[in-house]
Amino acid sequence: MGDVNRFSYFVEKYQKMGFATAMGILGNEADAEEAVQDAFLKAFRGLGSFKGGAKFSTWFCRITINCALGRVGSRGSRGGGSRGVGGSRGGDGSRSRDGSRSGDGSRSSDGSRGGGSRGGGGFVDIELADEHLADVDSCYKRLNDQDQARCIREALDRMEVEDRLVLTLYYLNEQSIEEIAAATVWNRDVIKMRLHRARKRMYGILSKMPELKNV
């Protein structure tokens, strides 16, 4: 009975964080739910190996990321290429080298950087110029809570894995730069760069939505 109670507490406390993290990678609710279930089982079975070197939530987040990555590309999950996230840490704790994507730096007439949907997957790479961010943010804040949540979900769904994940971990899970670094292969500088660019890309996508089209 003690183990059942511990597991129930574990699920109740970390369900929301685990699901948000898995969705940040998979973009598919059914696959995210299965990935979180796998993560809970692996974490519960591995409780004895948790050494306390990191926060428990960070340790569980790393397990969830690895479980979600294991499902990328399966059952139609919109993984979108897990370059730089893949192999967050293997079972031996080793890290892989990060490879940050770079664009050609070109801007379109509306001040956005990069452009267009990525072939086949529907992913969008629009990096909104700094001078347009405040305009989009102002229009976004005029929406009601339900429309705001819907727009964010749609924007995240059109972003690639690295962008979705870093925004999810930092803004939805409210994890620090250090906690994100402990759960992924990214170092502090890479995380800061990814956050900055992912935010601009998300605002670029939001700026093309009908509700925010007037910016």
C-alpha positions as CSV (number, residue, x, y, z in Angstrom):
1,M,0.0,0.0,0.0
2,G,2.9,2.4,0.8
3,D,4.3,2.1,-2.8
4,V,0.8,2.7,-4.3
5,N,0.4,5.8,-2.2
6,R,3.9,7.0,-3.2
7,F,3.2,6.5,-6.8
8,S,-0.2,8.3,-6.6
9,Y,1.5,11.3,-5.0
10,F,4.2,11.2,-7.6
11,V,1.7,11.2,-10.5
12,E,-0.5,13.9,-8.9
13,K,2.5,16.2,-8.3
14,Y,4.3,15.9,-11.7
15,Q,1.5,15.0,-14.2
16,K,1.1,18.5,-15.5
17,M,4.8,19.2,-15.9
18,G,5.4,15.8,-17.5
19,F,2.6,16.2,-20.0
20,A,3.6,19.8,-20.9
21,T,7.2,18.6,-21.5
22,A,6.2,15.6,-23.6
23,M,3.8,17.8,-25.7
24,G,6.7,20.2,-26.2
25,I,8.5,17.4,-28.1
26,L,5.7,15.4,-29.6
27,G,2.9,17.9,-30.3
28,N,0.4,15.1,-30.1
29,E,-1.7,14.6,-27.0
30,A,-2.1,10.8,-27.3
31,D,1.6,10.2,-27.8
32,A,2.4,12.7,-25.0
33,E,0.2,10.9,-22.5
34,E,1.9,7.5,-23.4
35,A,5.3,9.1,-23.0
36,V,4.4,10.5,-19.6
37,Q,3.1,7.1,-18.5
38,D,6.4,5.5,-19.6
39,A,8.3,8.2,-17.7
40,F,6.4,7.7,-14.5
41,L,7.0,4.0,-14.6
42,K,10.8,4.4,-15.3
43,A,11.1,7.1,-12.6
44,F,9.2,5.2,-10.0
45,R,11.3,2.1,-10.7
46,G,14.4,4.1,-10.5
47,L,13.7,6.1,-7.3
48,G,16.4,4.1,-5.6
49,S,19.0,5.4,-8.0
50,F,18.1,9.1,-7.5
51,K,21.1,10.6,-5.8
52,G,19.8,14.1,-5.1
53,G,22.5,15.8,-7.2
54,A,19.7,17.7,-9.0
55,K,16.2,18.7,-8.1
56,F,13.7,15.8,-8.3
57,S,11.6,17.7,-10.8
58,T,14.7,18.1,-13.1
59,W,15.5,14.4,-12.8
60,F,11.9,13.5,-13.8
61,C,11.9,16.1,-16.6
62,R,15.0,14.5,-18.1
63,I,13.4,11.1,-18.0
64,T,10.2,12.5,-19.7
65,I,12.3,14.1,-22.4
66,N,14.1,10.8,-23.2
67,C,10.8,8.9,-23.2
68,A,9.2,11.5,-25.5
69,L,12.2,11.5,-27.8
70,G,11.9,7.7,-28.1
71,R,8.5,8.3,-29.7
72,V,9.5,11.0,-32.1
73,G,8.7,9.9,-35.6
74,S,6.4,7.0,-34.5
75,R,2.6,7.0,-34.9
76,G,2.8,10.2,-36.8
77,S,4.1,12.3,-33.9
78,R,5.2,15.7,-35.1
79,G,8.7,15.5,-33.8
80,G,10.0,17.9,-36.5
81,G,13.6,16.8,-36.1
82,S,15.0,16.6,-32.7
83,R,18.4,17.9,-33.7
84,G,20.3,19.2,-30.6
85,V,17.8,17.6,-28.2
86,G,18.3,14.0,-29.2
87,G,20.1,11.9,-26.6
88,S,19.6,14.4,-23.9
89,R,21.5,12.0,-21.8
90,G,22.0,8.4,-22.3
91,G,21.7,5.8,-19.5
92,D,25.3,6.4,-18.8
93,G,24.8,10.1,-18.2
94,S,26.9,11.1,-21.2
95,R,26.1,14.2,-23.2
96,S,26.1,14.6,-27.0
97,R,27.4,17.7,-28.7
98,D,24.9,20.4,-29.5
99,G,24.4,21.8,-33.0
100,S,22.5,25.0,-33.1
101,R,20.7,25.7,-36.3
102,S,21.6,28.9,-38.1
103,G,19.7,30.6,-40.9
104,D,20.8,32.8,-43.8
105,G,19.9,35.9,-41.8
106,S,17.7,37.4,-44.6
107,R,14.7,39.4,-43.7
108,S,11.4,39.7,-45.6
109,S,9.5,42.9,-46.3
110,D,7.6,42.7,-43.0
111,G,10.7,42.4,-40.9
112,S,10.5,38.7,-40.3
113,R,13.6,36.6,-40.6
114,G,13.8,33.3,-42.5
115,G,10.7,32.2,-44.1
116,G,7.9,29.8,-45.0
117,S,6.8,26.4,-43.9
118,R,9.3,23.6,-43.7
119,G,8.7,21.0,-46.3
120,G,6.2,18.3,-45.5
121,G,5.8,18.9,-41.7
122,G,4.1,22.3,-41.8
123,F,6.7,23.8,-39.5
124,V,7.2,27.5,-39.8
125,D,10.4,29.4,-39.5
126,I,9.5,33.1,-39.1
127,E,11.7,35.2,-36.9
128,L,9.9,38.4,-36.2
129,A,12.1,41.6,-36.0
130,D,12.5,43.1,-32.6
131,E,10.7,46.3,-33.5
132,H,7.5,44.3,-34.2
133,L,7.4,42.2,-31.0
134,A,5.7,44.9,-28.8
135,D,2.9,45.3,-31.4
136,V,2.1,41.6,-31.5
137,D,2.3,41.4,-27.7
138,S,-0.1,44.3,-27.4
139,C,-2.7,42.7,-29.7
140,Y,-2.2,39.3,-28.0
141,K,-2.9,40.8,-24.6
142,R,-6.2,42.2,-25.9
143,L,-7.5,38.6,-26.5
144,N,-9.5,36.8,-23.8
145,D,-7.8,33.9,-21.9
146,Q,-9.3,31.2,-24.1
147,D,-8.2,32.8,-27.4
148,Q,-4.7,33.4,-26.0
149,A,-4.4,29.8,-25.0
150,R,-5.6,28.6,-28.4
151,C,-3.2,30.9,-30.3
152,I,-0.3,29.7,-28.2
153,R,-1.2,26.1,-28.8
154,E,-1.5,26.7,-32.5
155,A,1.8,28.6,-32.6
156,L,3.7,25.9,-30.7
157,D,2.3,23.2,-32.9
158,R,3.8,24.9,-35.9
159,M,7.3,25.2,-34.4
160,E,10.1,22.7,-34.4
161,V,11.0,20.5,-31.4
162,E,13.9,22.6,-30.0
163,D,11.7,25.8,-30.0
164,R,8.6,24.1,-28.6
165,L,10.6,22.4,-25.9
166,V,12.7,25.3,-24.6
167,L,9.6,27.6,-24.5
168,T,7.6,24.9,-22.7
169,L,10.4,24.2,-20.1
170,Y,11.0,27.9,-19.4
171,Y,7.6,29.5,-19.6
172,L,5.1,26.7,-18.9
173,N,7.1,24.6,-16.5
174,E,8.8,27.7,-15.1
175,Q,12.2,26.0,-15.0
176,S,15.4,28.0,-14.6
177,I,18.2,28.1,-17.2
178,E,20.2,25.8,-14.9
179,E,17.4,23.3,-14.6
180,I,16.9,23.2,-18.3
181,A,20.6,22.7,-18.8
182,A,20.4,19.7,-16.4
183,A,17.6,18.2,-18.3
184,T,18.9,18.6,-21.8
185,V,22.2,18.6,-23.7
186,W,22.2,22.4,-24.0
187,N,24.6,24.7,-22.1
188,R,23.5,28.0,-20.6
189,D,24.5,30.2,-23.6
190,V,22.7,27.8,-26.0
191,I,19.5,27.9,-23.9
192,K,19.5,31.7,-23.8
193,M,20.0,31.9,-27.5
194,R,17.3,29.3,-28.1
195,L,14.8,31.1,-25.8
196,H,15.5,34.4,-27.6
197,R,15.1,33.0,-31.1
198,A,12.2,30.7,-30.2
199,R,10.2,33.6,-28.7
200,K,10.8,35.7,-31.9
201,R,9.7,32.8,-34.0
202,M,6.6,32.2,-31.9
203,Y,5.7,35.9,-32.2
204,G,6.3,35.7,-36.0
205,I,3.7,32.9,-36.2
206,L,1.3,34.8,-34.0
207,S,1.6,37.8,-36.2
208,K,0.2,35.9,-39.2
209,M,-2.9,34.7,-37.3
210,P,-6.2,36.4,-38.2
211,E,-6.7,37.7,-34.7
212,L,-3.3,39.5,-34.7
213,K,-3.0,40.2,-38.4
214,N,-3.3,44.0,-38.0
215,V,0.2,44.3,-36.6
